């Protein structure tokens, strides 16, 4: 083979590889619905609230406050961000309550075309504190704030359906068998991953997906907290799941949801695989793509700590 022939062969192979890569990108094309990611509510102590040092004997009143910003895509309703103090003596610090709530909604970030609109921050504050006892020496201590907030993860999967689920024809524009169903989810600390589908019978498709806690907090059902953010061990790791289609002919039943398309399940080691059956006997012969909506509803719980020192004012 001469040099010219070798050069032509290299060019043809390069074009073939580029074509294959382009085809792959088209197959993995995203839906462009959500911003995506694992961000949700971010919180930190307001500067100087509490101060690092305070005086004893009711000489220095102070506040404990948090800066809040919703970096996810779900608007948190009013009174659904609940904070609770621990680690300090309520009576000694003259606190009327160890609990507080944000009384207004906290919007999340939003997508406008290719632009991301960030949310506005808010602040939550406990009632005034003031250490009442007369100390003999400085007293260092650590206070902790637990924050519980309602949140939702919304996902859309593009599922391929047809009447005869086990048959493949030249007319099919999508495949019933897929280990990577195109799926997008909103930014939230609990995510939908590994969405797959296959035919499980002549006229039935099985859809599976994994729920994963990708954040550092704990999950609870959406009705767990109302006034206090205190651990409820019996409810930890439980989450509410909904799997629906806009089409009335697409019926979905999930074994982990008591053969319903809605229910509560429990994560183990931060994960849970959900398996759903979709009967196809009432569907058309040719394959078509159908959106399947997956919604996770839950409370998410995190915490922060800060060291403060109560000073003996007589030293």
Phi, psi and omega in degrees: 000126182281172184297324181296318180294320179297318180297317179297319180296319179297317180297316180296319179295321179296317179296322179295317181295316179299319178298319179295317179296320178297319178297320179297319179297322179295320180294327182266012182303133180278166183277337179072026183273315187245163173287317177082173181112187183245008181289149175211228180284127173251136181219148179208161178292136172297142183303125179078007180230092007273161173289161180291332181223140176223157179273154178275185170059039176058032184262350185213086176294148181208170179240156172243117184225158179234139168272133182238135171215129181271104182269356179267194187248013178248130177282120181280123182296163176299145180065016179250011166246113187239129181240141179226137178270145172210167179092347178234156182279115182302317182292318182294326181266009175057037181271129179287334179205151175263007186227148176206162182224155173273121189274357180240158176293154177237102183291153178263183176285157186225159180253129177229098187065237177265002183262146175251122180262116182285153180278162178272141180284159174226171178229140176239141187220140173277165177297162183302138177248154179197116184289124192266335187276154177266109186273153174273340180205165178301146184231101176278139179209165181240128176254151182232141174240121173265136181237121176248133180217142178286139179209162176223143170251125179246129181227150176232126176248139179263098187263142178264125182233153172194161184300302181266092190294335184269352182262143176238128181236166179293337181282345182295126179261359175213168184247132177293330180266113180209128176268003181210075179291130181300120184217140173231144180229152178288159178293123184192161182282350175241127188239160175258125182225165173052054178280124183227157174216154177199165175279131180250351176199177182302324179227054179203138178242138178255126178248128179234148175207160182246133173265126185229129173277102183266355179268188181256001183263186180250152182253141176219159176299157188292351180249014188291317188246140177228320183231339183228142175257078181232137185307133173242090190305322183295338183256354184298140178075007176268142184217147180266133186234139175227129179232110187225163174232146178290344181273129179292342180277345181265101180261134185237130176229129183244126185297325180284353178247034179058044179057033174239174176262002178219145178166186181246137178226169184239133178278149175237124184055037175080009182219159174201129176264127179253134180240124183235141177256137179236104176296142184240009184297334180263007184262167183290163183289318183278147182291144177213158179264136184229132176286133173244124183264126177244123181236127176252129180239135187192168164258141178242137186236126176225179182206159172220158181228157176210138178273131173230156178235126174271120186269141172285110188289348183269354181287000000 
